[in-house]
Amino acid sequence: MTSPTTSTCPACAGSQLQAFHAERDIPTNSCLLLDSRDEAEGYPCGDLDLTFCHTCGFVFNASFDPALSEYSQRYEETQAFSGRFVEFARDLAGRWVDKYDLAGRSVLEIGCGKGEFLTMMVEAGAGHGTGIDPGVHAERVDSPVADQLTWIADFYGPDYAHLAADAVVCRHTLEHIPDVGDFMRLVRRSIGDRTDTIVLFELPDVARVLDEIAFWDVYYEHCSYFTLGSLARLFRATGFEVLHLDVEYDDQYLIIEARPSETPAPGAPLPEEEDPASLVERVDGFATGYAALHTEWLKRLAEVEADGGKTVIWGAGSKGVSFLTDLGRDAGIEYAVDINPYKHGKFMAGTGQEIVGPEFLREYQPGMVVAMNPIYREEIGAELDRLGVDTQLVAV
């Protein structure tokens, strides 16, 4: 066991910290394409010590070691094979282009993944997009606007502070960054005196994770966890005026829209922002309820097995890795299903389940399918019907 390496809050530098949930020896990556069961089962592990800051409401892994994380071209995080997700992303891209008058203007996306969202923004009317991400695969982008896109396969840092744009977009990246205060100050310095630049972020909502005791949404790669309030407080403290806050995608994702200002930025808290004190009960509830929910899931899986059935999970990403790691080998799950063809034939980090495509289930005929995100339940159900798989479909 290691001791937490952080004694002050990375968001506000506060020292009123409460450790409330710990996990030992969990895989340090969830989305890497691992070629063998041995490689997956022997993948490097690290410790998780979820810690709550009473000053600003930020939640973080105090034992996170960035040296244990790998973000490279074998990192396969995309959700773009889901029609439901693509519909949401395309709608958001269009809304942002319209709302902030980005037609014909430039967009910089930090942590662009495989580039789907940036492509959507240009397809919606933005004039040019620059995406930066160590895992970008430019060859996958098939769009009429491909010549209006520039890709940089690297991490965003001071070397790219010269990249100017009318909008800075960052989706599902901030939760992977441990030094969130330093990162946001870098973004602010890079914008400089271009105060008409719009800043658009999206990331998971930890309030929902705490309320649902969603332990499958807690994993090593996510070292930083925000609520609307803690996110807004970080933005103001690092020189951004908060224009809009919202939750999207079945209340799973936070949206923040801002523009650069002085430090600290002006503006009273918006109605959507909760006070840090209001999170204490939720934090305590997660800590006390985790064991019971963990036991409940093991019981459900054992009941299926006792009836002669087999269980698979649907969703071989980070949620799936966390779910299987937490439940351990006692879960008796042999396969993980995913619609992303790049994952087929690969293996789940830590527990070693083989990743298969939906067609595999025609013959396997599981007794239960566990959807790793309830928003995809209808989509998964339709695919199971198409395949002729008569099974119990449940969601975490």
N, C-alpha and C positions, 0 to 999 in steps of 0.2 A: 504494500500500500504506500502511495506517495502522499506527501502533505500538499495542500493547496499552495500554489506558487504566487497567488495574488491576494494581497491584503487590503487593497483599495479598489473602489469601483472603477472599471475602465471607462465608464460613461461620464461620471461626475466627480471622480476622485474621492467620494465619500468613504467613510470608514465604518458606518453602521451597517454591518453585513451579517446575514443569517444564512448559514449553510442548512439546506433542508432536504436534499436528496442526493444519495451517492450510489454509484455503480462502479464496479471494479472490472478491469480487463475486458473492455468492450472494443470492437473493431474501430480503428481510427479513420476508416473510410467506408462509405456505404455504396458508392456509385461507380467504383472501378470495375472494369471488365477483367475478371480473373479466370484464367484458362483451365484450371484444374481444381479438383476438390481439395487436394493437399495444399495448394497455394492458398485457397480460401480459408481452410481450417487453421492454417498457420499464420494468417495475416496478423501484422503487428496490432497490439492492443494498447489502450491507454485508460486513464481513470476519469470519471465524471464526478464532479462535486458541484451540483447546482447551488448557486448562492444568490440571495436576494438582497438588493440594496434598499434599505429603508429610506434613504435620502431621495432617490430619484425613481425607484421602482424597477430598475434594470435587473434582469436575471442573467447570470453568466456561469460558465464552467470555470471555477477558480483553479482547476488543475489542468487546464488546456495547454498543450504543448504544440505550437504550430509546426515544429520540425517533424511531427508524426503524420501530418496531413500531406496528401499528394493530390494536386490538381494538374492534370496533364491531358493529352489527347486520348488516353484510355479511360477518361472520366466520362460517364454516360448518364447525364442527369435529365435529359430532355423528356418533357411530357407531351411533345407535339404529335405523338401518334394517337392521342385521345381526341376524338371529335369534340367532346365536352370542353376540354381544356383549350383547344384551338379556338372555339367559338368565344370563350371568355377573353382570351388574349387578343383576338382580332378586334373585339368590341372595345376593349380598353385602349388599344393602340389608336383606333379611330377617334375615340372620345378625347384622348390627350391631344392629338393633332388638331382637332376642331376647337377644343376649349382654349388652347394656348396659341392658336393661330400659327401653327408650325408648317403650314403649307409652303413648300419651296425653301424651307429653312433647314438647318443642320441639327443632327442629333448625335450625341455621344452616349453610348451605352457601356457602362462599367460592369463587367461580369456578364457578358452577352450570351454565355452558354454556346449553343449551336447556332445562334443568330436569328432564330425564328421571329422573335418579337421585334427586333430592330428592322428586319425585312418587312414586317407588317406595318410598322410606322411609315416607312418609305412608300409602301404600296398605298397607304392611306393618304399620301400627299406630301410627306416631308421630302425635302429636296435631296439630302444626302445623309447617310448614316455611317458612323465609325464605331465599330464594336471591338472591345478588347477583352480577351479571356484566354487563359492558357489552354483551355480545352476546345477552342473553336475549330470547326471543320468547314472551311470555306467551300470545299467541293460538294457539300451537301445542299448548299443554297441554290435552289432552282426557282428563279423568279425573273419576270421581265425587268425588274429594277436592279438586277445584280450589278450592273455597271455604276450604280449610284451608291454602292456599299464598299467600305474599306474594312479589312479585318486585320487585327493585330493579335497574334498568338502569344500573349504574355500577361503578367499581372499588372494591374494599374498601380502606379507609384509616382514618385517625384519626376522620373524621367519622362513622364507623359503629361506633366503639368501644362505644357504648351498647347495641348489639344483644346481648341476653342470650339464651342458649339452654342446654338440657341437654346438647346435643352440638354440636360444631363439626366440620363435614366439609369437606374440601378435596381434590378429586380432579383430578389432571392439571392443576394450576395452579402448584404450587411450581416446576416446571421452567421456567416462563416468567418467573420473578421473579429479577432479578439480585442484589438485596441480600437474600439469604435470611436472614441473621442478623437484620437490622432487621425483616424481615417477621415472623419467628417471635416476636421480642420484642414487636411490636405485638399479635399474637394473644394472647400471654401477658398483657400489660397490660390488654387488653380483657376478658379473663376475670376478672381481679382476684382477689378472695378467694372466688370461687365454685369451690372446689377439687373439687367433685363433678362438674364438667363433663368430659365425655369428648371427646377430640380424636382424629379419625380421618382419616388422610391416605392417598392412593394416588397413585403416580407411577411413571414408567418406571425400570427397573433398568439402570444403566450397566454393571454387571459383564457382563451378557449382550451389550451392544453392543460392549464391548471384546473379549470372547472370540470373538464371531462376526465381528468387524471389520465390523459392520453400519453402513456409512457412510450408508445411507438413513435411519438413525435419528438422524443428527446434522444439525441444521439451525438456522437463525438464531434462530427463535422459542424454541427450547430453549437457554437460556443457562446452565442449571444442571442438573447431572447427579449423581445419588446412587447409592450402594450402600446395603445395609442398615446397614453400620457407620457410614458418614458421615452418614446420615440420623439414626440414633440419637444420634450424638455431637452433632449440631446441636440436636436436641430437648432433650437434657440440659443443654447449655450455655445454652439460652434459657429454662429453667425448667419443663421437662416431665419427668415420670417415665415411662419407656417401659414399657408393660405387655406388648406383644406385637409381634413382627416376623414377616413372612412374605413369600413371593413367590407370586403368583397369575397366572392367565391364561397358562398354558404358560410360567411363569417369566419373563414379560415385565414384570410390575408388582410394585412394592414396596408392602407394606401396613405401616403403623405405627399402633398404637393407644396412646394416652398419656393422662395427666391432668396438670393443673397442679400444680407443686410449687415449692419454693424454687429459687433460682439460685445455683450450678449444682444440678441435681436429683440426688438420691441414687440409688444403684443401680449394681451392677457390670454390665459388659457382658454381654449375653445371648449364648448359644452361637452364634446366627446371625450375629453381628457379626464381620466380618473386620478384621484389623489393617491400617492404611494401607500398611505395608511390603509386605504380600502383594499389593497391587495394582500394584506397580511393573512386574512382569513382564508383566502384562496391558496396561498402558499402552504399554510398549515394543513389545509384540506388535502392537497396533493401528497404531502408527506405522510399523513395518517391513512389515506385511502389506497395508496399504491399497493400494499401487500394484499389487501382483500381483492382488488381487481385482478392482480396477477394470479392469485389462487383460483378465482372464478374462471379465467380463461383456460387454465390447465384442466379444470374440471370439465369444461365444455368439450375440450379436445379429447379427454379420456372417455367421455360418454360416446362420442362418435366411434372411437376405436373399439370400445366394448361391444358396440352394435355391429362390428365387422367392417366399418367404413374407414376411409382414408380422408385426410384433410390436406388441402393445398391453400397457400395464400395467393392472392391475385394482386400483384404489385411488387416487383423485385427491386425497388429502390430503397431509399433510406428508411422509410417507415417499416418496410418488410424486414430489413436487416435488424432494426431495433426490436421489433416484435419477436423475431426468432431468437435473437441474442438474449433478451430478457427471459423468455420462457425456457430456453435451453433445449438440450436434447430430449428432455422429458415430453416436449410437445409432440414428438412422433411425426413431424411433417417432413416429407421427403423431397417435395418439389415446390418451386415458386413459379407462378405464371406471370408473363408480361407480354404486352402487345408490341413492345419495341423489338424488332428483329435483330438489332445489334447485340441484344443481351442473350439471345438464345444459344444454348450450349455453354454458357458461362456459369459461374458459381457464386453463391452468396457469401460475402465476407464474414468470417467468424464461424458460421455454422455449416457451411459447405453444401447447402441444397443446390441441386441443378436448376437452372432457369430454363423454362420451356415455353413454347408458344401455346396459345389457346387450343390449337388442333390436337395437342397431346391428350387433352381431356376426353376426346371421343372414346379412346380405348381405356384410359385410366379410370374414368367414371368415379370421381371422388364422392364421398358422402357429405362433405361440407367444403364450401369455398369461402374463405375469409377475405373480403375486400378490404384492402389497406387504406382506402379512403371512401367514406360513405357517399361522396358526391358522384362517384362512378358506378354506384350500385345498379342504376337503371341500364347504363351502357353495358356493364358486365352481364346482367341478366339477359339482355337481348342476344349477346354473343353465346351464352350458354344454351339458350333456346335454339339458336341457329345450328349449334353443334349437336343438338340432341342429348345434352347432358342434363339428366334429372337429378338435382342435388339441392341441398340446403344452402342458400346463399345468405351469409350474414356479413355485417360490416363492423369494423372496430368503432 
